[in-house]
């Protein structure tokens, strides 16, 4: 029972935050007639303590399926990203000669040391 009240409360706040997201997009609230009356009725229904609580109904029928759909979408996007070939500096470093690689390493070390060492001393770039 304690757990169910916590889950119901969490579902209520998720629904409340979705109303908030609608409200921050200024154009939507003016286009929906009686928006604030509908919002108040839905939130009161979500606070109803008996069976058929609005928070349970809305969360289980609308929000949970939407989250599951987004989870599937994110998983497929992640799989597609893993399938792409990596085109980072690692492959490019392999094709450099020894002199070029040492020059690149010197440049990266000196630029990071200069940027950290000159902070607060007024030795930054002059414009």
MOVEN-V960365 format. One line per field, one symbol per residue. phi: phi as a letter, one per 20 degrees, with the letter a starting at -180 (. if undefined). burial: 1 if it has 16 or more other ideal C-beta (glycine too) atoms within 10 Angstrom, else 0. Layout:
phi=???
burial=???
//
This chain:
phi=.gfffffffffgffffffffffffegffffeeflgfffffffffffefeefmffffffffecfffffffffffffffffffffffecdfgffffeefffffffffffffffffffffefndmdffed
burial=0000000100110110001000000000000000000010010001000000111101100000000000000000000000000000000000000000000000000000000000000000000
//
